[in-house]
Amino acid sequence: MEIIAFYSFAVLTITSAIFILFSKNLLYAAFALFAAFLGIAALYVLAGADFLAVTQIMVYVGGILVLLIFGIMLTQKADKNAPSSSPNKVLVTANRQLPGFIFASVSFIFLTYVIFSANFKMIGETIVSKSTIKTIGVELMTSHLLPFEIAGILLLVALVGAAYLAMNRNPAP
């Protein structure tokens, strides 16, 4: 069962990445990037790296992708035929209802099958946790402390540089 889930998420990630490459619509490419990020997070879960999966979702999907989508939506070119007072619009045709319904139905059936065929632990059985959080924390604070601190200093320098570049150098008279 795990091999089917692995190949499903691998195909999702690869097809989303290919769609990003060949998409002419920037907003559609951003949503394909969302699917690719979620596929990568699912692959992390299957590999047993739960901390990396949660970090992938929180940082990339929750932060970077949302910022990217806001940037795309706020910087759309205005329509030349529209009046200047009308807001920018992202036009989407609604003729993909049948493929969307078929995809959602197949996904629902597959996920239902995975849930009912999973071997969940019964109440009273011992559950062994193989979390990677403790291992990552110990490694970061012992053998990888110097690279961790250097990365922090480089991020601080980049933040100060970005604030300096964003500073208004021409004050209004």
VEXDOKOL-483686 format. One record per atom (N, C-alpha, C): residue number from 1; atom name; x, y, z. Coordinates in pm, 1 decimal. Each point is the difference from the previous one (the first is absolute). Layout:
PT    i  at         X         Y         Z
PT  NUM  CA         X         Y         Z
...
This chain:
PT    i  at         X         Y         Z
PT    1   N      82.1    -119.6       0.0
PT    1  CA     -82.1     119.6       0.0
PT    1   C      86.5     126.0       0.0
PT    2   N     113.2      -6.2      72.3
PT    2  CA      87.6     116.5       4.6
PT    2   C      61.1      29.8    -136.0
PT    3   N      24.4    -103.6     -76.9
PT    3  CA      61.3      20.5    -131.2
PT    3   C     -97.6      71.2     -93.7
PT    4   N    -128.7     -28.9      13.3
PT    4  CA    -100.4      68.4     -82.6
PT    4   C      -7.9     146.7      39.5
PT    5   N       0.8      26.7     130.6
PT    5  CA      -2.8     139.4      46.0
PT    5   C     126.1      73.7     -44.1
PT    6   N     116.3     -66.6       8.1
PT    6  CA     124.8      63.8     -43.0
PT    6   C      -6.3      37.2    -148.0
PT    7   N     -39.0     -94.6     -83.5
PT    7  CA      -4.9      28.7    -143.7
PT    7   C    -106.4     104.0     -33.1
PT    8   N    -110.9      -0.1      73.4
PT    8  CA    -104.3     100.7     -23.9
PT    8   C      51.6     139.9      31.4
PT    9   N      66.0      14.9     113.5
PT    9  CA      52.3     131.8      35.6
PT    9   C     118.7      40.2     -87.6
PT   10   N      78.6     -97.3     -42.7
PT   10  CA     110.5      30.6     -90.8
PT   10   C     -52.9      48.7    -134.5
PT   11   N    -103.3     -66.2     -51.0
PT   11  CA     -60.2      42.9    -127.2
PT   11   C     -64.5     137.0      15.7
PT   12   N     -66.1      25.0     112.4
PT   12  CA     -58.9     131.7      25.2
PT   12   C     107.5     107.7      -0.6
PT   13   N     110.6     -25.2      67.3
PT   13  CA     107.6      98.4       8.4
PT   13   C      62.9      25.0    -136.8
PT   14   N      26.6    -104.6     -73.9
PT   14  CA      64.9      15.1    -130.5
PT   14   C     -91.8      67.7    -100.6
PT   15   N    -127.1     -39.2      -3.6
PT   15  CA     -91.9      64.1     -95.9
PT   15   C     -23.6     146.4      36.3
PT   16   N      -4.8      30.1     128.9
PT   16  CA     -15.0     140.5      40.0
PT   16   C     122.1      81.4     -41.3
PT   17   N     118.7     -57.2      16.5
PT   17  CA     121.5      70.1     -39.5
PT   17   C       5.9      20.6    -151.3
PT   18   N     -43.4     -98.7     -76.2
PT   18  CA      -2.2      14.8    -146.5
PT   18   C    -102.7     104.6     -40.0
PT   19   N    -115.0       2.6      68.8
PT   19  CA    -101.0     102.0     -30.3
PT   19   C      53.6     139.9      29.0
PT   20   N      78.4      13.7     106.2
PT   20  CA      60.6     129.8      31.8
PT   20   C      90.0      45.1    -114.3
PT   21   N      75.9     -93.2     -54.5
PT   21  CA      93.1      34.7    -107.4
PT   21   C     -70.6      47.3    -126.6
PT   22   N    -110.8     -61.8     -34.8
PT   22  CA     -63.9      27.6    -129.1
PT   22   C    -124.0      88.1       9.1
PT   23   N     -35.5      44.7     119.2
PT   23  CA    -118.6      83.7      15.9
PT   23   C      29.1     143.1     -43.3
PT   24   N     -92.9      58.4     -73.4
PT   24  CA      14.5     139.2     -42.0
PT   24   C     -70.6      94.3      96.8
PT   25   N     -89.0     -53.0      82.0
PT   25  CA     -71.5      80.0      98.8
PT   25   C      73.7     -10.8     133.1
PT   26   N      42.7     112.7      51.1
PT   26  CA      81.6       1.9     121.1
PT   26   C     -78.3     -46.2     123.0
PT   27   N    -127.5      31.4       5.8
PT   27  CA     -81.1     -40.8     114.5
PT   27   C     -20.3    -151.2       0.3
PT   28   N     -22.5     -59.2    -116.3
PT   28  CA     -12.9    -145.5      -7.7
PT   28   C     131.7     -67.8      38.0
PT   29   N     110.5      59.3     -39.5
PT   29  CA     130.1     -54.9      37.1
PT   29   C      19.9       5.3     151.3
PT   30   N     -48.2     105.3      64.4
PT   30  CA      11.6      10.7     145.8
PT   30   C     -83.2    -108.3      68.9
PT   31   N    -119.0     -28.6     -52.2
PT   31  CA     -80.7    -106.0      59.4
PT   31   C      60.2    -138.1     -27.0
PT   32   N      66.4     -16.5    -113.0
PT   32  CA      71.6    -125.2     -24.9
PT   32   C     119.0     -12.7      95.2
PT   33   N      62.5     111.9      33.2
PT   33  CA     108.1      -1.2      97.8
PT   33   C     -52.3     -42.9     137.1
PT   34   N    -121.9      41.2      31.8
PT   34  CA     -66.2     -44.2     123.2
PT   34   C     -11.9    -151.9       2.2
PT   35   N     -45.5     -58.5    -110.3
PT   35  CA     -13.6    -146.1      -7.4
PT   35   C     136.8     -67.9       9.3
PT   36   N     100.7      59.6     -61.2
PT   36  CA     135.5     -57.8       7.4
PT   36   C      52.8       3.9     142.9
PT   37   N     -21.0     111.6      69.9
PT   37  CA      44.7       9.8     138.8
PT   37   C     -70.4    -103.1      88.5
PT   38   N    -130.2     -17.6     -19.7
PT   38  CA     -72.0     -98.9      79.7
PT   38   C      44.8    -141.5     -33.5
PT   39   N      30.4     -26.3    -126.8
PT   39  CA      51.7    -131.4     -37.6
PT   39   C     134.4     -28.4      64.2
PT   40   N      85.8     101.3       4.6
PT   40  CA     130.6     -17.3      64.0
PT   40   C     -17.3     -24.2     149.9
PT   41   N     -92.6      72.5      63.1
PT   41  CA     -25.6     -22.0     142.9
PT   41   C     -51.4    -141.7      25.1
PT   42   N     -85.1     -50.1     -88.1
PT   42  CA     -49.7    -136.8      15.6
PT   42   C     112.9    -100.9     -17.7
PT   43   N      91.7      27.5     -90.8
PT   43  CA     115.3     -89.4     -16.6
PT   43   C      89.2       1.8     124.3
PT   44   N      11.6     116.2      63.0
PT   44  CA      75.0       6.8     126.2
PT   44   C     -66.9     -85.3     107.7
PT   45   N    -132.6       4.3       6.6
PT   45  CA     -72.0     -81.0      98.8
PT   45   C      24.8    -148.0     -26.1
PT   46   N      -6.3     -39.7    -125.9
PT   46  CA      23.3    -140.5     -33.0
PT   46   C     143.5     -42.7      28.7
PT   47   N      93.8      94.0      -5.6
PT   47  CA     139.1     -31.5      30.3
PT   47   C      27.8       0.0     149.5
PT   48   N     -97.2      39.7      81.1
PT   48  CA      18.0       0.8     144.8
PT   48   C      57.2     129.4      53.4
PT   49   N       5.3     103.1     -81.5
PT   49  CA      53.1     129.3      43.5
PT   49   C    -116.7      93.6      29.9
PT   50   N     -65.0     -23.0     111.8
PT   50  CA    -119.5      75.8      33.0
PT   50   C      28.8     147.5      23.3
PT   51   N     112.9      31.1      60.6
PT   51  CA      34.7     140.1      25.0
PT   51   C      19.9      74.9    -131.2
PT   52   N      67.9     -61.9     -94.5
PT   52  CA      19.8      64.0    -130.4
PT   52   C    -132.2      19.0     -73.7
PT   53   N     -92.3     -93.1      13.9
PT   53  CA    -130.2      12.8     -64.7
PT   53   C     -78.2     118.4      56.0
PT   54   N      -2.2      12.8     131.0
PT   54  CA     -70.7     112.0      62.0
PT   54   C      68.6     131.9     -34.3
PT   55   N     132.6      -0.5      -0.9
PT   55  CA      73.8     120.7     -37.1
PT   55   C     -26.9      37.2    -144.5
PT   56   N      -6.8     -98.2     -87.7
PT   56  CA     -31.6      24.4    -141.5
PT   56   C    -135.7      68.9     -13.9
PT   57   N     -97.9     -49.2      72.0
PT   57  CA    -133.7      58.5     -10.4
PT   57   C      -4.3     139.2      62.4
PT   58   N      59.1      14.4     118.3
PT   58  CA      -7.1     129.1      69.3
PT   58   C      77.9     109.0     -72.7
PT   59   N     122.5     -30.6     -42.6
PT   59  CA      84.9     102.7     -59.3
PT   59   C     -34.8      23.9    -146.2
PT   60   N       0.9    -104.9     -79.6
PT   60  CA     -17.7      18.2    -143.7
PT   60   C    -145.1      25.9     -38.0
PT   61   N     -90.8     -84.8      46.6
PT   61  CA    -140.6      19.1     -36.1
PT   61   C     -59.8     116.5      77.8
PT   62   N      25.5       5.2     129.6
PT   62  CA     -61.6     102.5      83.5
PT   62   C      59.9     137.5     -15.3
PT   63   N     125.5       9.4     -35.7
PT   63  CA      65.0     130.1      -7.2
PT   63   C      35.2      42.6    -140.3
PT   64   N      89.4     -72.2     -60.9
PT   64  CA      53.5      41.3    -128.9
PT   64   C    -105.1      -5.0    -110.0
PT   65   N     -77.7    -106.6      -5.8
PT   65  CA     -99.2     -11.8    -106.9
PT   65   C    -112.2     102.8      15.1
PT   66   N     -44.2      24.6     122.9
PT   66  CA    -102.8     102.2      20.9
PT   66   C      52.8     136.9     -40.7
PT   67   N     123.8      31.1      35.3
PT   67  CA      60.9     125.6     -41.8
PT   67   C      10.5       8.2    -151.4
PT   68   N      36.0    -108.0     -64.4
PT   68  CA      10.3      -3.7    -146.2
PT   68   C    -135.8      23.3     -65.3
PT   69   N    -103.9     -62.0      51.3
PT   69  CA    -134.0      17.2     -57.7
PT   69   C     -49.1     142.6      20.9
PT   70   N      23.5      56.6     118.4
PT   70  CA     -37.1     140.3      21.2
PT   70   C      76.0      90.9     -95.3
PT   71   N     128.0     -25.9     -19.5
PT   71  CA      78.2      80.4     -93.5
PT   71   C     -52.3      -9.0    -141.7
PT   72   N     -39.3    -119.0     -41.7
PT   72  CA     -54.7     -16.9    -135.0
PT   72   C    -131.9      74.5     -12.5
PT   73   N     -85.5     -14.4      97.8
PT   73  CA    -132.1      62.1      -9.3
PT   73   C       6.4     151.8      10.6
PT   74   N      95.6      52.6      71.9
PT   74  CA       8.9     144.7      15.8
PT   74   C      75.3      67.6    -113.6
PT   75   N      72.4     -75.1     -80.5
PT   75  CA      76.2      60.6    -108.3
PT   75   C     -49.1     -40.4    -138.0
PT   76   N    -124.5     -41.7     -10.8
PT   76  CA     -55.9     -32.5    -131.5
PT   76   C      -6.1     125.2     -85.0
PT   77   N      23.5     -15.1    -129.3
PT   77  CA     -11.5     113.8     -90.1
PT   77   C    -146.4      38.9     -13.6
PT   78   N     -22.9     128.2      -4.5
PT   78  CA    -136.5      48.7     -16.0
PT   78   C     -43.9     -20.8    -144.6
PT   79   N    -127.5     -28.6     -18.0
PT   79  CA     -56.8     -17.0    -133.1
PT   79   C      -6.9     135.7     -68.3
PT   80   N      46.3       8.2    -123.9
PT   80  CA       2.1     128.4     -71.1
PT   80   C    -140.5      48.3     -33.7
PT   81   N     -93.6     -91.8     -16.8
PT   81  CA    -137.2      38.0     -36.3
PT   81   C     -85.0      35.9     121.3
PT   82   N      44.0     -40.6     118.2
PT   82  CA     -79.8      26.1     120.7
PT   82   C      25.2     142.0      48.3
PT   83   N     -99.4      59.7      63.1
PT   83  CA      21.0     132.8      56.7
PT   83   C     107.3      -3.6     108.9
PT   84   N      63.0     112.3      23.7
PT   84  CA     110.9       3.8      95.1
PT   84   C     -45.3     -23.1     143.7
PT   85   N    -126.6      18.1      30.2
PT   85  CA     -47.7     -18.3     137.2
PT   85   C     -31.4    -145.1      32.4
PT   86   N      -7.8     -87.9    -100.6
PT   86  CA     -33.8    -140.3      27.9
PT   86   C     123.7     -73.8      49.5
PT   87   N     -17.6     -88.6      97.1
PT   87  CA     115.4     -72.8      53.5
PT   87   C      49.8    -105.1    -100.0
PT   88   N     122.4     -44.8      21.5
PT   88  CA      54.9    -106.1     -83.7
PT   88   C     -76.7    -128.9      26.1
PT   89   N     -24.0     -75.8    -104.7
PT   89  CA     -75.5    -123.4      13.2
PT   89   C      83.3    -116.1     -51.0
PT   90   N     -18.7    -115.0      62.3
PT   90  CA      57.0    -123.3     -49.3
PT   90   C    -116.5     -79.7     -54.9
PT   91   N      -9.1      -9.2    -131.8
PT   91  CA    -112.6     -65.9     -64.2
PT   91   C      27.0    -149.5     -10.7
PT   92   N     -97.4     -80.6      41.9
PT   92  CA      12.0    -144.3      -5.9
PT   92   C    -124.9     -53.3     -67.7
PT   93   N      20.3     -83.1    -101.6
PT   93  CA    -115.5     -61.1     -65.0
PT   93   C     -50.2    -114.4      85.7
PT   94   N    -130.4     -20.3      -0.2
PT   94  CA     -61.2    -101.7      85.3
PT   94   C     -42.2    -122.0     -81.4
PT   95   N      78.7     -38.8     -98.6
PT   95  CA     -37.3    -114.8     -80.9
PT   95   C      77.3    -125.4      38.7
PT   96   N      56.5      -4.0     118.4
PT   96  CA      75.4    -116.2      46.2
PT   96   C     -73.6     -71.6     112.9
PT   97   N    -129.2       6.6      -0.8
PT   97  CA     -75.6     -58.2     110.6
PT   97   C      -0.6    -152.4      -4.8
PT   98   N     -15.6     -59.1    -116.9
PT   98  CA      -2.6    -145.7      -9.3
PT   98   C     135.3     -62.0      33.4
PT   99   N     112.8      47.9     -56.6
PT   99  CA     128.5     -57.5      42.0
PT   99   C      28.8      20.5     148.9
PT  100   N     -40.6     113.1      54.5
PT  100  CA      18.6      24.2     142.6
PT  100   C     -80.6     -96.1      84.7
PT  101   N    -123.0     -25.8     -40.5
PT  101  CA     -84.7     -94.3      72.8
PT  101   C      56.9    -140.9      -7.8
PT  102   N      48.4     -40.1    -117.0
PT  102  CA      57.6    -133.8     -15.7
PT  102   C     125.5     -13.0      85.0
PT  103   N      87.6     100.4      -4.0
PT  103  CA     122.6      -3.8      80.2
PT  103   C     -32.3      -4.9     149.2
PT  104   N     -95.5      80.2      44.4
PT  104  CA     -37.2       0.1     142.1
PT  104   C     -60.3    -134.2      41.0
PT  105   N     -80.1     -58.8     -85.1
PT  105  CA     -60.7    -129.6      31.9
PT  105   C     104.4    -109.8       9.7
PT  106   N      92.3      -3.6     -95.9
PT  106  CA     105.6    -101.6       3.1
PT  106   C      88.2      19.6     122.9
PT  107   N      32.4     125.0      32.9
PT  107  CA      81.4      27.1     118.7
PT  107   C     -72.5     -43.6     127.0
PT  108   N    -130.0      26.3       7.3
PT  108  CA     -78.3     -39.6     116.8
PT  108   C      -3.7    -151.8      14.5
PT  109   N     -21.6     -70.8    -110.4
PT  109  CA      -4.3    -146.6       5.3
PT  109   C     135.5     -56.1      40.5
PT  110   N     108.6      55.0     -55.5
PT  110  CA     134.4     -47.4      34.0
PT  110   C      31.6      24.7     146.7
PT  111   N     -30.6     119.0      50.6
PT  111  CA      30.1      30.6     140.2
PT  111   C     -86.6     -82.2      94.7
PT  112   N    -124.3     -25.5     -37.3
PT  112  CA     -86.1     -85.6      81.2
PT  112   C      55.2    -142.0       5.2
PT  113   N      46.9     -49.7    -113.5
PT  113  CA      61.0    -133.1      -3.9
PT  113   C     125.3      -5.8      87.8
PT  114   N      82.8     102.8      -6.2
PT  114  CA     122.2       3.1      80.9
PT  114   C     -34.0       1.2     148.6
PT  115   N     -99.3      78.1      39.5
PT  115  CA     -37.6       8.7     141.9
PT  115   C     -54.8    -132.9      50.7
PT  116   N     -87.2     -64.7     -78.4
PT  116  CA     -60.8    -123.7      47.6
PT  116   C      93.8    -120.0      -8.9
PT  117   N     101.8       7.0     -82.8
PT  117  CA      92.8    -112.1      -9.7
PT  117   C     123.0      18.1      88.1
PT  118   N      10.6     112.8      69.2
PT  118  CA     116.1      24.8      85.6
PT  118   C      -8.2     -86.7     124.9
PT  119   N     114.4     -35.9      52.3
PT  119  CA       8.2     -82.6     119.1
PT  119   C      26.1      90.4     120.3
PT  120   N    -106.2      58.6      53.6
PT  120  CA      13.8      88.4     114.5
PT  120   C      20.1     -82.0     126.3
PT  121   N      70.9      57.7      96.4
PT  121  CA      23.1     -67.6     127.0
PT  121   C    -128.0       2.7      83.0
PT  122   N     -28.8    -112.0      62.5
PT  122  CA    -117.5      -8.7      85.1
PT  122   C      30.8      60.5     136.5
PT  123   N    -104.5      31.5      74.3
PT  123  CA      16.4      58.2     132.8
PT  123   C      68.3    -103.1      89.7
PT  124   N     102.1      43.2      70.5
PT  124  CA      72.0     -89.6      89.5
PT  124   C     133.0     -46.1     -57.4
PT  125   N      15.6       6.1    -130.4
PT  125  CA     128.1     -38.0     -59.2
PT  125   C      98.3     115.2      16.2
PT  126   N     124.3     -34.2      14.1
PT  126  CA     102.0     103.9      13.9
PT  126   C      31.8      58.0    -137.1
PT  127   N       7.7     130.3      -3.7
PT  127  CA      31.9      70.1    -123.9
PT  127   C     140.8      54.4      14.0
PT  128   N      87.0     -40.8     -88.9
PT  128  CA     138.6      44.5       2.7
PT  128   C      10.3     122.9     -88.3
PT  129   N      45.2     108.6      58.9
PT  129  CA      14.5     124.9     -74.4
PT  129   C     141.3      10.6     -53.7
PT  130   N      11.6      21.7    -129.7
PT  130  CA     131.2      16.3     -62.4
PT  130   C      12.5     142.9     -49.4
PT  131   N     -15.7      93.7      90.1
PT  131  CA       5.6     140.4     -36.6
PT  131   C     144.3      41.9     -25.0
PT  132   N      15.5      88.0     -97.1
PT  132  CA     134.0      48.9     -34.4
PT  132   C      30.1     134.2      63.9
PT  133   N     -91.7      53.6      77.1
PT  133  CA      18.0     133.0      57.0
PT  133   C     115.1       2.0     100.0
PT  134   N       6.7     -97.7      87.5
PT  134  CA     107.0      -3.3      99.5
PT  134   C     135.8     -17.1     -67.6
PT  135   N       6.5     -85.6     -99.5
PT  135  CA     126.1     -22.0     -71.2
PT  135   C      46.7     126.7     -69.4
PT  136   N     -91.1      69.6     -65.7
PT  136  CA      36.1     124.2     -68.6
PT  136   C      46.1     104.9     100.4
PT  137   N     -69.6      12.5     112.7
PT  137  CA      38.4      97.1     102.4
PT  137   C     137.3     -27.6      58.3
PT  138   N      27.5    -125.8      29.2
PT  138  CA     131.2     -35.2      56.3
PT  138   C     110.3      25.0    -102.9
PT  139   N     -22.1     -36.1    -124.4
PT  139  CA     101.3      21.5    -103.8
PT  139   C      25.0     148.4     -24.7
PT  140   N    -106.9      80.9       0.9
PT  140  CA      17.2     143.9     -22.5
PT  140   C      78.1      66.4     112.5
PT  141   N     -16.9     -46.4     122.2
PT  141  CA      65.2      64.2     113.5
PT  141   C     131.6     -64.3      40.3
PT  142   N      44.0    -103.7     -69.4
PT  142  CA     129.5     -60.7      31.8
PT  142   C      92.8       4.3    -120.0
PT  143   N     -13.0     -94.8     -90.3
PT  143  CA      97.6     -11.0    -108.5
PT  143   C     -23.0     100.9    -113.3
PT  144   N    -118.4      56.3     -12.3
PT  144  CA     -28.5      96.1    -107.3
PT  144   C     -26.2     140.1      53.4
PT  145   N      55.7      32.4     115.8
PT  145  CA     -26.0     129.7      61.2
PT  145   C      63.1     114.6     -79.4
PT  146   N     123.8     -16.2     -46.0
PT  146  CA      67.0     107.1     -73.8
PT  146   C     -71.1      34.0    -130.6
PT  147   N     -36.1     -97.5     -85.6
PT  147  CA     -74.6      36.2    -121.0
PT  147   C    -136.4      62.1      30.5
PT  148   N     -64.1     -45.3     109.4
PT  148  CA    -129.3      55.0      39.7
PT  148   C      14.4     147.1      39.0
PT  149   N     103.3      33.5      76.0
PT  149  CA      22.9     139.2      39.7
PT  149   C      40.6      86.2    -119.5
PT  150   N      81.1     -53.0     -90.4
PT  150  CA      39.8      74.9    -120.1
PT  150   C    -122.0      29.2     -86.9
PT  151   N     -89.6     -96.6     -14.5
PT  151  CA    -122.8      22.9     -77.4
PT  151   C     -85.3     107.9      65.2
PT  152   N      -6.4       1.2     133.1
PT  152  CA     -74.8     104.3      70.1
PT  152   C      59.5     138.0     -21.9
PT  153   N     132.0       9.8       2.8
PT  153  CA      66.7     129.5     -23.2
PT  153   C     -20.9      46.0    -144.0
PT  154   N       8.6     -92.7     -95.8
PT  154  CA     -23.3      36.0    -140.5
PT  154   C    -143.6      48.0     -22.5
PT  155   N     -95.4     -63.7      65.4
PT  155  CA    -139.0      45.6     -11.5
PT  155   C     -17.8     138.6      62.2
PT  156   N      69.1      27.2     111.3
PT  156  CA      -6.4     131.8      61.6
PT  156   C      59.5     105.6     -92.2
PT  157   N     113.3     -30.3     -63.1
PT  157  CA      62.0      94.1     -94.0
PT  157   C     -92.6      25.2    -118.8
PT  158   N     -65.1    -105.2     -51.0
PT  158  CA     -93.6      17.0    -112.0
PT  158   C    -118.6      86.3      41.7
PT  159   N     -49.4     -16.0     122.0
PT  159  CA    -111.3      80.6      48.2
PT  159   C      39.3     146.6      13.2
PT  160   N     118.6      26.7      54.4
PT  160  CA      47.1     138.4      12.2
PT  160   C      20.4      60.1    -138.8
PT  161   N      56.2     -76.6     -93.4
PT  161  CA      18.7      48.4    -136.9
PT  161   C    -131.0      29.3     -69.6
PT  162   N     -99.9     -84.5      19.4
PT  162  CA    -131.1      23.9     -60.3
PT  162   C     -65.2     124.5      58.8
PT  163   N      14.7      21.2     129.9
PT  163  CA     -55.8     120.9      62.5
PT  163   C      71.3     124.5     -51.4
PT  164   N     130.6      -8.8     -21.2
PT  164  CA      75.4     114.0     -52.8
PT  164   C     -42.7      31.7    -143.5
PT  165   N     -17.6    -101.8     -81.8
PT  165  CA     -41.4      22.5    -138.9
PT  165   C    -142.7      53.5      -9.8
PT  166   N     -85.3     -36.6      94.4
PT  166  CA    -138.7      45.2      -3.6
PT  166   C     -16.5     138.9      57.5
PT  167   N     104.4      54.4      59.4
PT  167  CA      -8.3     130.6      63.2
PT  167   C     -24.3     108.9    -105.1
PT  168   N     -82.3      97.4      35.2
PT  168  CA     -29.6     111.3     -90.2
PT  168   C     116.3     100.0       6.9
PT  169   N      73.6      11.6    -109.8
PT  169  CA     117.9      87.4      -0.7
PT  169   C     -33.2     139.5     -48.2
PT  170   N    -115.8      21.4     -60.2
PT  170  CA     -39.4     130.4     -52.0
PT  170   C    -123.5      49.3      76.7
PT  171   N      20.4      62.8     112.2
PT  171  CA    -116.9      46.7      76.4
PT  171   C     -73.0     111.3     -77.2
PT  172   N    -129.9       4.4      18.1
PT  172  CA     -82.2     101.2     -67.3
PT  172   C      28.9     137.8      59.1
PT  173   N       6.1     104.2     -84.0
PT  173  CA      29.7     135.7      51.6
PT  173   C    -114.1      59.9      76.8
